[in-house]
Amino acid sequence: MKATIRTENSHLLVTAGKSSRLDAIRKKAEKKISGSEVNEKPKHQIFVPGTNQVIKQALQQAQLIIDTRIQSILKAYPAGKKNTFFKLKYAVSAETLKKQLINDIFKKLELDTKKIKNFNLIEKLYLDGKAADAQ
């Protein structure tokens, strides 16, 4: 007869490799950990051709301010309900909000326009540099 030592919760423990579901969860968690970098480089924004340097800098500043504000809002919500709560509060999803005019985005997110030096040059533009009338 085999002598087995049982601890209090040993019947709940599953060894590695015995459960395909647990292995899938472990692999998924490893991908998230290895894929998330602490120092992510900002995405290279593609602007409309012919955009001058002053407007590009103002658009980059606006993009950074908007992204950080959206991320801080989303971090405040529970994990599974981030997009739903954002959409309920602002009546539009985060991705759809980014497709609106910069002036509208700043109003919805209640951001300070004085943080951007040349805000008056970009307030009637989209984040990619397109003018509102040039659709």
Phi and psi in degrees as GROMACS dihedral restraints (atoms count N, CA, C in turn):
[ dihedral_restraints ]
;  ai    aj    ak    al  type     phi  dphi    fc
    3     4     5     6     1   -79.6    20    10
    4     5     6     7     1   139.9    20    10
    6     7     8     9     1   -98.4    20    10
    7     8     9    10     1   119.3    20    10
    9    10    11    12     1  -117.0    20    10
   10    11    12    13     1   141.5    20    10
   12    13    14    15     1  -102.9    20    10
   13    14    15    16     1   122.2    20    10
   15    16    17    18     1  -112.8    20    10
   16    17    18    19     1   134.2    20    10
   18    19    20    21     1   -95.1    20    10
   19    20    21    22     1  -178.3    20    10
   21    22    23    24     1   -60.5    20    10
   22    23    24    25     1   -44.5    20    10
   24    25    26    27     1  -114.5    20    10
   25    26    27    28     1    25.1    20    10
   27    28    29    30     1   -67.9    20    10
   28    29    30    31     1   -23.4    20    10
   30    31    32    33     1   -73.1    20    10
   31    32    33    34     1   -12.7    20    10
   33    34    35    36     1   -93.8    20    10
   34    35    36    37     1   -14.6    20    10
   36    37    38    39     1   -82.4    20    10
   37    38    39    40     1   138.4    20    10
   39    40    41    42     1  -120.8    20    10
   40    41    42    43     1   127.8    20    10
   42    43    44    45     1   -72.3    20    10
   43    44    45    46     1   156.9    20    10
   45    46    47    48     1   -63.0    20    10
   46    47    48    49     1   134.9    20    10
   48    49    50    51     1    92.7    20    10
   49    50    51    52     1    -9.9    20    10
   51    52    53    54     1   -87.0    20    10
   52    53    54    55     1   -21.8    20    10
   54    55    56    57     1  -125.1    20    10
   55    56    57    58     1   119.7    20    10
   57    58    59    60     1   -69.7    20    10
   58    59    60    61     1   -30.5    20    10
   60    61    62    63     1   -67.4    20    10
   61    62    63    64     1   -44.4    20    10
   63    64    65    66     1   -66.0    20    10
   64    65    66    67     1   -36.8    20    10
   66    67    68    69     1   -62.2    20    10
   67    68    69    70     1   -40.7    20    10
   69    70    71    72     1   -64.2    20    10
   70    71    72    73     1   -39.5    20    10
   72    73    74    75     1   -66.2    20    10
   73    74    75    76     1   -41.6    20    10
   75    76    77    78     1   -62.7    20    10
   76    77    78    79     1   -45.1    20    10
   78    79    80    81     1   -63.1    20    10
   79    80    81    82     1   -40.2    20    10
   81    82    83    84     1   -64.4    20    10
   82    83    84    85     1   -41.0    20    10
   84    85    86    87     1   -66.5    20    10
   85    86    87    88     1   -38.7    20    10
   87    88    89    90     1   -64.5    20    10
   88    89    90    91     1   -39.1    20    10
   90    91    92    93     1   -64.5    20    10
   91    92    93    94     1   -40.8    20    10
   93    94    95    96     1   -65.0    20    10
   94    95    96    97     1   -41.1    20    10
   96    97    98    99     1   -68.8    20    10
   97    98    99   100     1   -45.9    20    10
   99   100   101   102     1   -74.0    20    10
  100   101   102   103     1   -28.4    20    10
  102   103   104   105     1   -79.9    20    10
  103   104   105   106     1   -26.6    20    10
  105   106   107   108     1   -88.6    20    10
  106   107   108   109     1   116.2    20    10
  108   109   110   111     1  -100.1    20    10
  109   110   111   112     1   143.7    20    10
  111   112   113   114     1   -69.7    20    10
  112   113   114   115     1   -43.8    20    10
  114   115   116   117     1  -104.7    20    10
  115   116   117   118     1    77.6    20    10
  117   118   119   120     1   -76.8    20    10
  118   119   120   121     1   139.2    20    10
  120   121   122   123     1   -79.3    20    10
  121   122   123   124     1   141.7    20    10
  123   124   125   126     1   -65.7    20    10
  124   125   126   127     1   147.7    20    10
  126   127   128   129     1   -66.9    20    10
  127   128   129   130     1   144.3    20    10
  129   130   131   132     1   -79.7    20    10
  130   131   132   133     1   113.6    20    10
  132   133   134   135     1   -80.5    20    10
  133   134   135   136     1   131.7    20    10
  135   136   137   138     1   -96.6    20    10
  136   137   138   139     1   122.8    20    10
  138   139   140   141     1  -104.3    20    10
  139   140   141   142     1   165.5    20    10
  141   142   143   144     1   -63.7    20    10
  142   143   144   145     1   137.2    20    10
  144   145   146   147     1   -59.6    20    10
  145   146   147   148     1   142.7    20    10
  147   148   149   150     1    91.7    20    10
  148   149   150   151     1     3.9    20    10
  150   151   152   153     1   -76.9    20    10
  151   152   153   154     1   129.0    20    10
  153   154   155   156     1   -76.3    20    10
  154   155   156   157     1   168.7    20    10
  156   157   158   159     1   -66.8    20    10
  157   158   159   160     1   -36.9    20    10
  159   160   161   162     1   -64.3    20    10
  160   161   162   163     1   -43.3    20    10
  162   163   164   165     1   -68.7    20    10
  163   164   165   166     1   -38.6    20    10
  165   166   167   168     1   -60.1    20    10
  166   167   168   169     1   -44.2    20    10
  168   169   170   171     1   -64.7    20    10
  169   170   171   172     1   -41.2    20    10
  171   172   173   174     1   -65.6    20    10
  172   173   174   175     1   -38.9    20    10
  174   175   176   177     1   -65.8    20    10
  175   176   177   178     1   -39.1    20    10
  177   178   179   180     1   -65.7    20    10
  178   179   180   181     1   -40.2    20    10
  180   181   182   183     1   -63.6    20    10
  181   182   183   184     1   -44.1    20    10
  183   184   185   186     1   -62.8    20    10
  184   185   186   187     1   -43.3    20    10
  186   187   188   189     1   -59.5    20    10
  187   188   189   190     1   -44.5    20    10
  189   190   191   192     1   -64.7    20    10
  190   191   192   193     1   -44.7    20    10
  192   193   194   195     1   -63.4    20    10
  193   194   195   196     1   -44.7    20    10
  195   196   197   198     1   -65.1    20    10
  196   197   198   199     1   -45.7    20    10
  198   199   200   201     1   -62.5    20    10
  199   200   201   202     1   -43.4    20    10
  201   202   203   204     1   -66.5    20    10
  202   203   204   205     1   -36.6    20    10
  204   205   206   207     1   -67.2    20    10
  205   206   207   208     1   -44.8    20    10
  207   208   209   210     1   -62.8    20    10
  208   209   210   211     1   -43.0    20    10
  210   211   212   213     1   -64.2    20    10
  211   212   213   214     1   -39.1    20    10
  213   214   215   216     1   -68.3    20    10
  214   215   216   217     1   -34.8    20    10
  216   217   218   219     1   -67.0    20    10
  217   218   219   220     1   -46.1    20    10
  219   220   221   222     1   -66.4    20    10
  220   221   222   223     1   -32.1    20    10
  222   223   224   225     1   -66.7    20    10
  223   224   225   226     1   -25.2    20    10
  225   226   227   228     1   -75.8    20    10
  226   227   228   229     1   -18.6    20    10
  228   229   230   231     1   -92.0    20    10
  229   230   231   232     1   157.7    20    10
  231   232   233   234     1   -63.3    20    10
  232   233   234   235     1   154.2    20    10
  234   235   236   237     1   -54.4    20    10
  235   236   237   238     1   -47.0    20    10
  237   238   239   240     1   -83.3    20    10
  238   239   240   241     1    -7.6    20    10
  240   241   242   243     1  -121.0    20    10
  241   242   243   244     1    14.6    20    10
  243   244   245   246     1   -56.6    20    10
  244   245   246   247     1   -55.3    20    10
  246   247   248   249     1   -67.0    20    10
  247   248   249   250     1   -37.3    20    10
  249   250   251   252     1   -65.7    20    10
  250   251   252   253     1   -45.7    20    10
  252   253   254   255     1   -66.9    20    10
  253   254   255   256     1   -37.9    20    10
  255   256   257   258     1   -62.2    20    10
  256   257   258   259     1   -44.8    20    10
  258   259   260   261     1   -66.1    20    10
  259   260   261   262     1   -36.4    20    10
  261   262   263   264     1   -66.3    20    10
  262   263   264   265     1   -41.1    20    10
  264   265   266   267     1   -74.4    20    10
  265   266   267   268     1   -42.0    20    10
  267   268   269   270     1  -105.5    20    10
  268   269   270   271     1     1.1    20    10
  270   271   272   273     1    62.3    20    10
  271   272   273   274     1    19.3    20    10
  273   274   275   276     1  -162.3    20    10
  274   275   276   277     1   148.9    20    10
  276   277   278   279     1   -73.4    20    10
  277   278   279   280     1   164.2    20    10
  279   280   281   282     1   -63.1    20    10
  280   281   282   283     1   -40.4    20    10
  282   283   284   285     1   -69.1    20    10
  283   284   285   286     1   -38.6    20    10
  285   286   287   288     1   -69.5    20    10
  286   287   288   289     1   -34.7    20    10
  288   289   290   291     1   -62.5    20    10
  289   290   291   292     1   -37.6    20    10
  291   292   293   294     1   -68.4    20    10
  292   293   294   295     1   -15.0    20    10
  294   295   296   297     1   -91.6    20    10
  295   296   297   298     1     1.7    20    10
  297   298   299   300     1   -90.3    20    10
  298   299   300   301     1   174.1    20    10
  300   301   302   303     1   -64.4    20    10
  301   302   303   304     1   148.9    20    10
  303   304   305   306     1   -60.6    20    10
  304   305   306   307     1   -40.3    20    10
  306   307   308   309     1   -60.3    20    10
  307   308   309   310     1   -42.0    20    10
  309   310   311   312     1   -66.5    20    10
  310   311   312   313     1   -38.5    20    10
  312   313   314   315     1   -63.9    20    10
  313   314   315   316     1   -45.2    20    10
  315   316   317   318     1   -63.9    20    10
  316   317   318   319     1   -35.7    20    10
  318   319   320   321     1   -69.2    20    10
  319   320   321   322     1   -44.9    20    10
  321   322   323   324     1   -63.8    20    10
  322   323   324   325     1   -42.1    20    10
  324   325   326   327     1   -87.0    20    10
  325   326   327   328     1    -0.8    20    10
  327   328   329   330     1    55.7    20    10
  328   329   330   331     1    50.3    20    10
  330   331   332   333     1   -94.7    20    10
  331   332   333   334     1   154.7    20    10
  333   334   335   336     1   -85.4    20    10
  334   335   336   337     1   121.2    20    10
  336   337   338   339     1   -75.7    20    10
  337   338   339   340     1   -14.0    20    10
  339   340   341   342     1   -75.7    20    10
  340   341   342   343     1   -11.8    20    10
  342   343   344   345     1   -70.8    20    10
  343   344   345   346     1   -21.4    20    10
  345   346   347   348     1  -105.5    20    10
  346   347   348   349     1   125.5    20    10
  348   349   350   351     1   -61.6    20    10
  349   350   351   352     1   -47.3    20    10
  351   352   353   354     1  -110.7    20    10
  352   353   354   355     1    51.3    20    10
  354   355   356   357     1   -64.0    20    10
  355   356   357   358     1   -33.8    20    10
  357   358   359   360     1   -62.5    20    10
  358   359   360   361     1   -23.0    20    10
  360   361   362   363     1   -77.7    20    10
  361   362   363   364     1   -25.6    20    10
  363   364   365   366     1  -113.6    20    10
  364   365   366   367     1    -2.1    20    10
  366   367   368   369     1   -64.3    20    10
  367   368   369   370     1   -25.2    20    10
  369   370   371   372     1  -100.9    20    10
  370   371   372   373     1    19.4    20    10
  372   373   374   375     1  -113.1    20    10
  373   374   375   376     1   163.6    20    10
  375   376   377   378     1   -90.0    20    10
  376   377   378   379     1   171.0    20    10
  378   379   380   381     1   -65.3    20    10
  379   380   381   382     1   -20.8    20    10
  381   382   383   384     1   -88.9    20    10
  382   383   384   385     1    -1.5    20    10
  384   385   386   387     1    98.8    20    10
  385   386   387   388     1    -3.0    20    10
  387   388   389   390     1   -72.4    20    10
  388   389   390   391     1   143.0    20    10
  390   391   392   393     1   -79.7    20    10
  391   392   393   394     1   156.3    20    10
  393   394   395   396     1   -64.6    20    10
  394   395   396   397     1   -33.7    20    10
  396   397   398   399     1   -88.2    20    10
  397   398   399   400     1    -4.8    20    10
  399   400   401   402     1  -102.3    20    10
  400   401   402   403     1    39.2    20    10
